[in-house]
């Protein structure tokens, strides 16, 4: 069995979505939300205080003026009603999110196995990523398609020689935990080498996890950004609408199929009844007074003409078989019987004993 591995990153995140605080998302099956697996979850203000308190206290202890001291940013914009400090004005925007998944919703693989793979991948996150401080990590199992995927929201933190000694920067955090120096001048517009290197290491970890389970890795499309939440919601809404149309159409087709099967059964029943009626009608007419004449004619012919009447019997049999085989109706059979009988009588009358034959067949 083979899996692709998807690792997407972006700044557009939604803790409300990850924590299922939005009540009407069309792609979420809320009755299954209790099955989601929360791996790590922290209150935002408390996490910011835990990460930055020591650094800010050390910074404040070196200040000679009270107005130069800094408040601890809580991730929401203020602490205890105080104005936020300038270095943290964009902090909220610098929280980041990575999204991981094995396979996709169309591959038919076991969701339980995918979930176990994600749990294994996250297990050593702190060891691999000491500078990416997790705020929220959850495996979603309640979305349309039932594709397990892992959301990891984190604060990227790196040391700096300026200010409070810590800063929030994904590139600086990735560089520091990789033992490198971040040079923003080398950053490319469409390809961040630090992120690419980090992603490739995570991908290698995912490959090792697959290999330990005897599973194969196959190359995906290597997209680095997952869809923004708004766009994802729109696509999932469209998908849900199409699924509803498909379900209604499928139900209608099933109903039509059942109706068609019922009609075909009725046609088959009528056909069988028609065959039976034909046979009964033939028997009634064959043994009626009109048919008695042809039987008397046949018996008299046999007495008069002897063995040569055998050919006449063959013609009679051919005509009667035509009725039972379905390519002649009763009226045609009676007409053919009469014509055949008269033709044979005329033939035999001329060939054998015309006077005796003529007297014998008078009705």
C-alpha positions as CSV (number, residue, x, y, z in Angstrom):
1,X,0.0,0.0,0.0
2,X,1.3,3.5,-1.0
3,X,0.8,6.9,0.5
4,X,1.5,10.5,-0.5
5,X,2.5,12.9,2.3
6,X,1.2,16.4,2.4
7,X,2.9,19.2,4.4
8,X,1.3,22.7,4.0
9,X,2.2,25.9,5.7
10,X,0.7,29.3,6.0
11,X,-0.1,32.4,8.0
12,X,-3.8,32.3,7.5
13,X,-5.0,30.2,10.4
14,X,-8.1,29.9,12.5
15,X,-8.0,28.6,16.0
16,X,-11.8,28.9,16.1
17,X,-12.0,26.4,13.2
18,X,-9.4,24.1,14.8
19,X,-11.1,24.1,18.1
20,X,-14.6,23.7,16.6
21,X,-15.9,27.1,18.0
22,X,-17.6,27.9,14.7
23,X,-21.1,26.3,14.7
24,X,-22.1,26.3,11.1
25,X,-19.1,25.3,8.9
26,X,-20.7,23.3,6.0
27,X,-17.8,20.8,5.6
28,X,-17.8,19.8,9.3
29,X,-19.8,16.8,10.5
30,X,-20.3,18.1,14.1
31,X,-21.8,14.8,15.3
32,X,-18.3,13.3,14.8
33,X,-16.4,16.2,16.4
34,X,-16.0,14.3,19.7
35,X,-13.8,11.8,17.8
36,X,-11.2,14.5,17.1
37,X,-7.9,14.0,18.8
38,X,-6.4,16.9,20.7
39,X,-2.7,16.4,21.1
40,X,-1.8,19.7,22.7
41,X,-3.9,22.8,23.5
42,X,-2.9,26.0,25.4
43,X,-4.6,29.2,26.3
44,X,-3.1,31.9,24.2
45,X,-2.3,34.5,26.9
46,X,-0.9,31.9,29.2
47,X,1.4,30.5,26.5
48,X,2.7,34.0,25.6
49,X,3.4,34.7,29.2
50,X,5.2,31.4,29.6
51,X,7.4,31.9,26.5
52,X,8.2,35.6,26.9
53,X,8.0,36.5,30.7
54,X,11.6,35.7,31.5
55,X,13.1,37.5,28.5
56,X,11.0,40.6,29.2
57,X,11.7,40.6,32.9
58,X,15.5,40.5,32.2
59,X,15.1,43.3,29.7
60,X,13.1,45.4,32.2
61,X,15.7,44.8,34.9
62,X,18.3,46.6,32.7
63,X,16.2,49.7,32.2
64,X,16.9,52.8,34.3
65,X,13.5,54.4,33.4
66,X,10.1,53.0,34.2
67,X,8.6,54.2,30.9
68,X,11.1,52.1,29.0
69,X,9.9,48.9,30.6
70,X,7.7,46.5,28.6
71,X,4.5,44.7,29.3
72,X,4.1,41.0,28.5
73,X,2.1,40.6,25.4
74,X,-0.7,38.2,25.7
75,X,-1.3,37.4,22.1
76,X,-4.5,39.4,22.0
77,X,-3.2,42.9,21.9
78,X,-2.9,44.0,25.6
79,X,-2.2,42.8,29.1
80,X,-4.3,44.0,32.0
81,X,-5.6,46.8,29.9
82,X,-2.2,48.3,29.1
83,X,-1.2,49.4,25.6
84,X,0.7,46.7,23.8
85,X,4.4,47.2,23.2
86,X,5.7,48.2,19.8
87,X,7.8,45.1,19.2
88,X,4.8,42.9,19.5
89,X,2.2,44.8,17.4
90,X,2.3,42.2,14.7
91,X,2.9,39.2,16.9
92,X,-0.6,37.8,16.4
93,X,-0.1,37.7,12.6
94,X,3.2,35.8,13.1
95,X,1.6,32.8,14.7
96,X,1.9,30.0,12.1
97,X,0.2,26.8,11.2
98,X,1.4,23.6,9.4
99,X,-1.1,21.0,8.2
100,X,-0.1,17.4,7.7
101,X,-1.8,14.4,6.1
102,X,-1.1,11.0,4.7
103,X,-2.9,10.2,1.5
104,X,-6.1,11.9,0.5
105,X,-9.9,11.4,0.9
106,X,-10.1,9.5,-2.5
107,X,-7.4,6.9,-2.0
108,X,-9.6,4.4,-0.1
109,X,-7.0,3.8,2.6
110,X,-7.9,3.0,6.2
111,X,-8.6,6.3,8.2
112,X,-7.5,4.5,11.4
113,X,-4.1,3.8,9.9
114,X,-3.7,7.4,8.7
115,X,-4.5,8.6,12.2
116,X,-1.8,6.3,13.7
117,X,0.7,7.7,11.2
118,X,-0.1,11.3,12.2
119,X,0.2,10.4,15.9
120,X,3.6,8.9,15.2
121,X,4.7,12.0,13.2
122,X,3.8,14.4,16.0
123,X,5.2,12.3,18.8
124,X,8.7,13.8,18.6
125,X,7.7,17.3,17.4
126,X,9.3,19.1,20.4
127,X,12.5,17.2,19.9
128,X,12.7,18.1,16.2
129,X,11.3,21.6,16.5
130,X,12.3,23.2,19.8
131,X,11.8,26.7,18.3
132,X,8.2,26.0,17.1
133,X,6.2,26.4,20.4
134,X,2.9,24.5,20.0
135,X,-0.2,26.4,20.9
136,X,-2.7,23.9,19.4
137,X,-2.3,20.5,17.8
138,X,-5.4,18.5,16.8
139,X,-6.2,15.7,14.4
140,X,-9.5,16.3,12.7
141,X,-11.6,13.2,11.9
142,X,-15.0,15.0,11.4
143,X,-14.8,16.7,8.0
144,X,-16.5,15.6,4.8
145,X,-14.5,12.9,3.2
146,X,-13.3,11.6,6.6
147,X,-9.7,12.3,5.7
148,X,-7.6,12.5,9.0
149,X,-5.3,15.5,9.0
150,X,-3.2,17.2,11.6
151,X,-3.3,21.0,12.4
152,X,-0.3,22.4,14.3
153,X,-0.5,26.0,15.3
154,X,2.6,27.4,16.9
155,X,4.7,30.4,17.9
156,X,8.0,30.5,16.0
157,X,10.6,31.9,18.5
158,X,14.3,32.7,18.0
159,X,17.0,34.5,20.0
160,X,18.2,37.9,19.0
161,X,20.9,40.2,20.2
162,X,18.5,43.2,20.2
163,X,15.7,44.3,22.4
164,X,14.2,41.6,24.7
165,X,16.4,38.9,23.3
166,X,13.6,36.9,21.7
167,X,11.7,37.5,18.5
168,X,8.9,35.8,16.6
169,X,10.0,34.9,13.1
170,X,9.5,31.6,11.3
171,X,12.7,31.9,9.2
172,X,14.8,32.8,12.3
173,X,13.3,30.0,14.3
174,X,13.9,27.4,11.5
175,X,17.5,28.7,11.0
176,X,18.3,28.6,14.7
177,X,17.0,25.0,15.3
178,X,18.9,24.0,12.2
179,X,22.2,25.6,13.5
180,X,22.3,28.2,10.8
181,X,22.2,32.0,10.6
182,X,19.2,33.5,9.0
183,X,20.1,36.0,6.2
184,X,16.9,37.8,5.0
185,X,18.8,39.0,1.9
186,X,18.9,35.4,0.6
187,X,15.2,34.9,0.9
188,X,13.7,34.2,-2.5
189,X,10.3,35.6,-3.4
190,X,8.6,32.3,-4.2
191,X,10.8,29.7,-2.6
192,X,12.0,30.0,1.0
193,X,15.1,27.7,1.3
194,X,14.7,27.4,5.1
195,X,11.2,26.2,4.8
196,X,12.0,23.8,2.0
197,X,14.9,22.3,4.0
198,X,12.6,22.0,7.1
199,X,9.8,20.5,5.0
200,X,12.1,17.9,3.4
201,X,13.4,16.8,6.8
202,X,9.8,16.3,8.0
203,X,9.1,14.4,4.8
204,X,12.0,12.1,5.5
205,X,10.6,11.5,8.9
206,X,7.2,10.6,7.4
207,X,8.9,8.3,4.9
208,X,10.7,6.5,7.8
209,X,7.4,6.1,9.6
210,X,5.8,4.5,6.5
211,X,8.8,2.3,5.9
212,X,8.6,0.9,9.5
213,X,5.1,-0.2,8.8
214,X,6.0,-1.7,5.5
215,X,4.2,1.0,3.6
216,X,5.4,2.7,0.4
217,X,5.8,6.5,-0.2
218,X,4.7,8.0,-3.5
219,X,5.5,11.6,-4.6
220,X,2.7,14.2,-4.3
221,X,2.4,17.6,-5.9
222,X,4.6,19.4,-3.4
223,X,2.3,22.4,-2.9
224,X,3.6,24.5,0.0
225,X,0.4,26.4,0.9
226,X,-2.9,24.9,1.9
227,X,-6.1,26.7,0.8
228,X,-7.1,29.7,2.9
229,X,-10.0,28.9,5.2
230,X,-12.5,31.1,3.2
231,X,-11.6,29.4,-0.1
232,X,-11.6,25.9,1.5
233,X,-15.1,26.6,3.0
234,X,-16.4,27.8,-0.4
235,X,-15.0,24.7,-2.2
236,X,-16.4,22.4,0.5
237,X,-19.8,24.1,0.3
238,X,-19.8,23.5,-3.4
239,X,-18.8,19.9,-2.9
240,X,-21.6,19.4,-0.3
241,X,-24.1,20.9,-2.7
242,X,-22.9,18.6,-5.5
243,X,-23.0,15.6,-3.2
244,X,-26.6,16.4,-2.2
245,X,-27.6,16.6,-5.9
246,X,-25.7,13.4,-6.6
247,X,-27.5,11.7,-3.6
248,X,-30.9,12.9,-4.8
249,X,-30.2,11.8,-8.4
250,X,-29.0,8.4,-7.2
251,X,-32.1,8.0,-5.1
252,X,-34.3,9.0,-8.1
253,X,-32.4,6.5,-10.4
254,X,-32.9,3.7,-7.8
255,X,-36.7,4.5,-7.8
256,X,-36.8,4.5,-11.6
257,X,-34.9,1.3,-11.7
258,X,-37.3,-0.4,-9.3
259,X,-40.2,0.9,-11.4
260,X,-38.6,-0.4,-14.6
261,X,-38.0,-3.8,-13.0
262,X,-41.6,-4.0,-11.9
263,X,-42.8,-3.1,-15.5
264,X,-40.5,-5.7,-17.0
265,X,-41.9,-8.3,-14.6
266,X,-45.4,-7.4,-15.6
267,X,-44.5,-7.6,-19.3
268,X,-42.9,-11.0,-18.8
269,X,-46.0,-12.1,-16.8
270,X,-48.3,-10.9,-19.6
271,X,-46.1,-12.6,-22.2
272,X,-46.4,-15.9,-20.4
273,X,-50.1,-15.5,-20.0
274,X,-50.4,-14.7,-23.7
275,X,-48.6,-17.9,-24.7
276,X,-50.9,-19.9,-22.4
277,X,-53.9,-18.2,-23.8
278,X,-52.8,-19.0,-27.4
279,X,-52.3,-22.6,-26.6
280,X,-55.7,-22.8,-24.9
281,X,-57.4,-21.0,-27.7
282,X,-55.8,-23.3,-30.3
283,X,-56.9,-26.4,-28.3
284,X,-60.5,-25.1,-28.1
285,X,-60.6,-24.4,-31.8
286,X,-58.7,-27.5,-32.8
287,X,-61.3,-29.7,-31.1
288,X,-64.3,-27.6,-32.1
289,X,-67.0,-28.9,-34.6
290,X,-65.1,-27.2,-37.5
291,X,-62.0,-29.2,-36.7
292,X,-64.0,-32.4,-36.4
293,X,-64.6,-32.1,-40.2
294,X,-60.9,-32.1,-40.9
295,X,-60.3,-35.1,-38.7
296,X,-63.1,-37.1,-40.5
297,X,-61.6,-36.0,-43.7
298,X,-58.2,-37.3,-42.6
299,X,-59.6,-40.6,-41.5
300,X,-61.5,-41.2,-44.7
301,X,-58.6,-40.1,-46.8
302,X,-56.4,-42.7,-45.0
303,X,-59.0,-45.5,-45.7
304,X,-59.3,-44.5,-49.3
305,X,-55.7,-43.7,-50.2
306,X,-53.7,-45.8,-47.8
307,X,-49.9,-45.2,-47.4
308,X,-49.7,-42.3,-49.8
309,X,-51.7,-40.4,-47.2
310,X,-48.5,-40.3,-45.0
311,X,-47.3,-37.2,-46.9
312,X,-50.6,-35.5,-46.2
313,X,-50.0,-36.2,-42.4
314,X,-46.6,-34.5,-42.7
315,X,-48.1,-31.4,-44.1
316,X,-50.7,-31.3,-41.4
317,X,-48.0,-31.7,-38.7
318,X,-45.9,-28.9,-40.2
319,X,-49.0,-26.6,-40.2
320,X,-49.9,-27.4,-36.6
321,X,-46.3,-27.0,-35.4
322,X,-46.3,-23.5,-36.9
323,X,-49.0,-22.5,-34.4
324,X,-47.1,-23.8,-31.4
325,X,-43.8,-22.3,-32.5
326,X,-45.4,-18.9,-32.7
327,X,-45.1,-18.0,-36.4
328,X,-48.7,-18.8,-37.3
329,X,-51.9,-17.8,-35.6
330,X,-55.0,-20.1,-35.3
331,X,-56.9,-18.7,-38.2
332,X,-54.0,-19.2,-40.6
333,X,-53.6,-22.7,-39.3
334,X,-57.2,-23.6,-40.0
335,X,-57.0,-22.0,-43.5
336,X,-53.8,-23.9,-44.3
337,X,-55.3,-27.2,-43.0
338,X,-58.3,-26.7,-45.2
339,X,-56.2,-25.8,-48.3
340,X,-53.8,-28.7,-47.7
341,X,-56.6,-31.2,-47.2
342,X,-58.5,-30.1,-50.3
343,X,-55.3,-30.1,-52.4
344,X,-54.5,-33.6,-51.4
345,X,-58.0,-34.9,-51.9
346,X,-58.0,-33.5,-55.4
347,X,-54.6,-35.0,-56.2
348,X,-55.5,-38.4,-54.8
349,X,-59.0,-38.3,-56.4
350,X,-57.4,-37.9,-59.8
351,X,-54.7,-40.4,-59.2
352,X,-56.5,-43.3,-57.5
353,X,-60.2,-43.7,-57.6
354,X,-62.0,-40.5,-58.5
355,X,-65.6,-41.8,-58.1
356,X,-65.0,-43.5,-54.8
357,X,-63.1,-40.5,-53.4
358,X,-65.7,-38.1,-54.5
359,X,-68.5,-40.0,-52.8
360,X,-66.5,-40.6,-49.6
361,X,-65.7,-36.9,-48.8
362,X,-69.2,-35.4,-49.2
363,X,-70.1,-33.8,-46.0
